[in-house]
Amino acid sequence: FVRMGSEEHPDSGLAMLISNGEDGSKVMNVGENRKGEVWNEITGSYSDEITVDDKGNAKFLVHGGKHAVWVKK
């Protein structure tokens, strides 16, 4: 799921994935206003960075049987 955040809380919002199977990924929209932002995974599962595209989409990753929480760097 995606939580968009709010103007009252700058840089708020996140993308969270949960897997009960294999490693996976999902393209999700976090808002066109976030285009060009770099996001990191904060549980320590990934050291990769993800960049949000011009339409507000990014491909978020999750390991099998785990969860991943991605936020603006």
C-alpha positions as CSV (number, residue, x, y, z in Angstrom):
1,F,0.0,0.0,0.0
2,V,1.0,3.6,-0.3
3,R,0.5,6.4,2.2
4,M,0.7,9.7,0.5
5,G,1.7,11.9,3.5
6,S,0.5,15.4,4.1
7,E,1.6,19.0,3.7
8,E,1.6,19.4,7.4
9,H,4.3,16.8,7.6
10,P,7.0,17.5,5.0
11,D,8.6,14.4,3.4
12,S,5.9,12.1,5.0
13,G,4.5,9.2,3.1
14,L,5.7,5.7,2.4
15,A,5.3,2.6,0.3
16,M,4.9,-0.7,2.1
17,L,5.0,-4.2,0.6
18,I,4.4,-7.5,2.3
19,S,5.2,-10.9,0.8
20,N,3.9,-14.3,2.0
21,G,5.6,-16.0,-0.9
22,E,8.7,-15.3,-3.1
23,D,10.7,-12.2,-3.7
24,G,8.6,-9.7,-5.5
25,S,8.1,-6.1,-6.8
26,K,5.2,-3.8,-7.5
27,V,5.0,-0.6,-9.4
28,M,3.0,1.9,-7.3
29,N,2.2,5.5,-7.8
30,V,3.3,7.8,-4.9
31,G,2.1,11.0,-6.6
32,E,3.4,13.2,-9.5
33,N,4.5,15.8,-7.0
34,R,7.2,13.3,-5.9
35,K,8.8,12.9,-9.4
36,G,12.6,12.7,-9.2
37,E,12.6,11.9,-5.5
38,V,15.0,9.1,-4.3
39,W,13.5,6.6,-1.9
40,N,15.3,4.1,0.4
41,E,14.0,1.0,2.2
42,I,14.2,1.5,6.0
43,T,14.0,-2.0,7.5
44,G,17.5,-2.8,6.2
45,S,16.3,-5.3,3.6
46,Y,17.7,-3.3,0.7
47,S,20.5,-0.9,0.3
48,D,19.3,0.0,-3.2
49,E,17.7,3.4,-3.9
50,I,14.6,3.9,-6.1
51,T,13.9,7.0,-8.1
52,V,10.3,8.1,-8.7
53,D,9.6,8.7,-12.4
54,D,7.9,11.7,-14.1
55,K,4.4,10.2,-13.6
56,G,5.0,9.5,-9.9
57,N,5.6,5.7,-10.3
58,A,8.4,3.6,-8.9
59,K,9.1,-0.1,-8.8
60,F,9.3,-1.2,-5.1
61,L,10.9,-4.4,-4.0
62,V,10.3,-6.9,-1.2
63,H,12.0,-10.2,-0.2
64,G,9.9,-13.4,0.0
65,G,8.2,-13.9,3.4
66,K,9.2,-10.4,4.5
67,H,8.0,-6.8,4.5
68,A,9.7,-3.7,3.0
69,V,9.0,0.0,3.9
70,W,10.2,2.6,1.4
71,V,10.4,6.3,2.2
72,K,11.9,9.5,0.7
73,K,15.7,9.6,1.3
